[in-house]
Amino acid sequence: MPLQESELGSLLPPNPQGKRGEMVARKTSFRNYTWLAAALAPRCGWLLPGLEQRLAVLAVASPAAARPYAAAAAKAAKKDAKKDAKKDAKRSRQEKEKEKPLPRRRPLMSKPVDDVYLTWLYRRPSYELEQAVGMLKRFQELDFTHPKQFVYINVFLDMALQKKKKVDPFSSSVSLPHRFTDEVNKVLVFTENEQEAEVAREHGAAIVGGVELIKWILEDEIQADFYVAVPAIIPKLIPLRNKLKKKYPSVRRNSLGSDIPRMVQFFRECHQYTVEDESVIKTRIARLDMPTEHIIANLKTIIHDICTFKPSNFNPIVQRLVIRSSTSEGLLLNLDGILPQVEKVEEKEEEDAGDEDQQKPVQESLST
């Protein structure tokens, strides 16, 4: 049945707003109902002259359908353009910085000529260990400070290993050859054997007991500087692992074993140091009124113990070493003669092996 274009308006719903509102509504919604008529025409048998051409014009001329997609595409293109512009600007800045000549800095001089000078113009002087200790003693006399003040060292470490690996911060205990304080550490011994408990008390253990101490330690009723245990009781001490952490008895720290007298004596008199800020050790090593030889011996003992925490095939773990007293400035030390000579020993062994290989053909030729 033919349907005229003028009759298409009858498909629209009535508008209660009057004639003027009706005309506006019909104009705004006529396009949508054109599509509706196109969908119903085949089913109802309508014949709409020029409908296909009108639909084609609407599809081309109507920006409503394509507007969201076009806006999104334009927005994405604008973002990409901004990113490219930022990258280009950054690249140009980097190229300009590379092209700029580096500022010429005057090389630092080695030794000052006058007694008064600007320190930032000269390299920091380094001293031999014996010379530095003598200077600290001289500073004390000139400043009229306490003669029995402590001597400290600041050790700056290289914790790097292969690639991104590094040495974890550590703490250690070492027995110094010359004690500089009368203070003793508080040692707790875990044992359920009465004879072992008696031996521990005789050698100076502050607290001795078995599993009954676990509750008091967890509640912070009992505290000690070091915790020592015999192997028989260690399975019962697992609840204390998270509480004691690095102080938990272990073979690696020499706090787990059967030789109670040796362990108690060592931990009562040992000196403990810890890595701070991931790469620095600050600890005292002696008193200033001690003989120079004793101060040097204590320092070397601590440095040699520190060097055991990094394999010898890497760079030395000790990078810089500064010594000072309680009231003096820090003196940078020359590391020659302080660090253990591991590399030289290995070279000597290789040379000896090479000499032996050379001597063997000579001996064989003589025997023939």
Residue pairs with C-beta under 8 A, 6 or more apart in sequence:
1 44
1 45
1 46
1 47
2 46
2 47
2 48
2 49
3 37
3 41
3 46
3 47
3 48
5 48
5 49
5 50
8 30
8 33
8 34
8 37
8 48
9 26
9 30
11 33
11 36
11 37
12 25
12 26
12 29
12 30
12 33
14 22
15 21
15 22
15 25
15 26
17 25
31 58
31 62
34 51
34 54
34 55
34 58
35 55
35 58
37 46
37 48
37 51
38 48
38 51
38 55
40 46
41 47
41 48
41 51
59 65
63 70
106 121
108 121
108 122
108 123
109 121
109 122
109 123
110 122
110 123
111 122
111 125
112 122
124 332
125 332
126 332
126 333
126 334
127 135
127 331
127 332
127 333
127 334
128 333
128 334
128 337
129 296
129 299
129 323
129 333
129 334
129 337
129 338
130 292
130 296
132 323
132 331
132 333
133 151
133 292
133 295
133 296
133 323
134 292
135 331
136 151
136 288
136 323
136 324
136 325
136 328
136 331
137 288
137 292
139 145
139 325
139 327
139 328
139 329
140 146
140 147
140 149
140 288
140 325
140 327
140 328
143 327
143 328
145 325
145 326
145 327
146 326
146 327
147 288
147 289
148 287
148 288
148 289
149 287
149 288
149 325
149 326
149 327
150 180
150 284
150 286
150 287
150 288
150 325
150 326
151 284
151 285
151 286
151 287
151 288
151 295
151 323
151 324
151 325
152 282
152 283
152 284
152 285
152 323
152 324
152 325
152 326
153 281
153 282
153 283
153 284
153 285
153 299
153 302
153 321
153 322
153 323
153 324
154 280
154 281
154 282
154 321
154 322
154 324
154 330
155 280
155 281
155 282
155 283
155 303
155 306
155 318
155 320
155 321
156 279
156 280
156 318
156 319
156 320
156 321
156 322
157 167
157 275
157 279
157 280
157 281
157 306
157 317
157 318
157 319
158 279
158 310
158 315
158 316
158 317
158 318
158 319
159 166
159 167
159 169
159 278
159 279
159 310
159 317
160 166
160 167
160 314
160 315
161 167
161 310
161 311
161 314
167 309
167 310
167 317
169 274
169 275
169 278
170 274
170 275
170 309
171 246
171 272
171 273
171 274
171 275
172 272
172 273
172 305
172 306
172 309
173 226
173 253
173 254
173 266
173 267
173 270
173 271
173 272
174 270
174 271
174 273
174 301
174 302
174 305
175 266
175 269
175 270
175 271
175 301
176 271
176 285
176 298
176 301
176 302
177 294
177 297
177 298
177 301
178 286
178 290
178 294
178 297
178 298
179 269
180 284
180 285
180 286
180 287
180 290
180 298
184 204
184 268
184 269
185 225
185 226
185 267
185 268
185 269
185 270
185 272
186 206
186 207
186 223
186 224
186 225
186 226
187 204
187 205
187 206
187 207
187 224
187 225
187 226
187 227
187 228
187 264
187 267
187 268
188 205
188 206
188 207
188 208
188 209
188 213
188 222
188 224
188 226
188 227
188 228
189 196
189 197
189 200
189 205
189 207
189 208
189 209
189 228
189 229
189 260
189 264
190 209
190 210
190 213
190 227
190 228
190 229
190 230
190 233
190 234
190 237
190 249
191 197
191 200
191 208
191 209
191 210
191 229
191 230
191 232
191 233
191 260
192 210
192 211
192 232
192 233
193 230
193 232
196 230
196 260
197 208
197 209
199 260
199 261
200 208
200 228
200 260
200 264
201 208
203 260
203 261
203 264
203 265
204 264
204 265
204 268
205 228
205 260
205 264
206 224
207 213
207 222
207 224
210 233
210 236
211 233
211 236
211 237
213 222
214 236
214 237
214 239
214 240
216 222
217 223
217 240
217 243
217 244
218 239
218 240
218 243
225 267
225 272
226 247
226 255
226 267
226 270
227 244
227 247
227 248
227 249
227 255
228 249
228 255
228 256
228 260
228 263
228 264
228 267
229 237
229 249
229 255
229 256
230 256
230 257
230 258
230 260
231 256
231 257
231 258
234 249
234 256
237 248
237 249
240 248
241 248
246 253
247 255
249 255
249 256
250 256
251 257
254 263
254 266
255 263
255 267
257 263
271 283
271 285
271 302
273 281
273 283
273 302
273 306
274 281
275 281
276 282
281 306
283 302
285 295
285 298
285 299
285 302
286 294
286 295
286 298
286 299
288 325
299 323
299 338
300 338
303 318
303 321
303 338
303 339
304 340
306 317
306 318
307 316
307 317
307 318
307 339
307 340
307 342
309 317
310 316
310 317
312 342
312 343
312 346
316 335
316 339
318 335
318 338
318 339
320 332
321 332
321 333
321 335
321 338
322 330
322 331
322 332
322 333
323 330
323 331
323 333
324 330
324 331
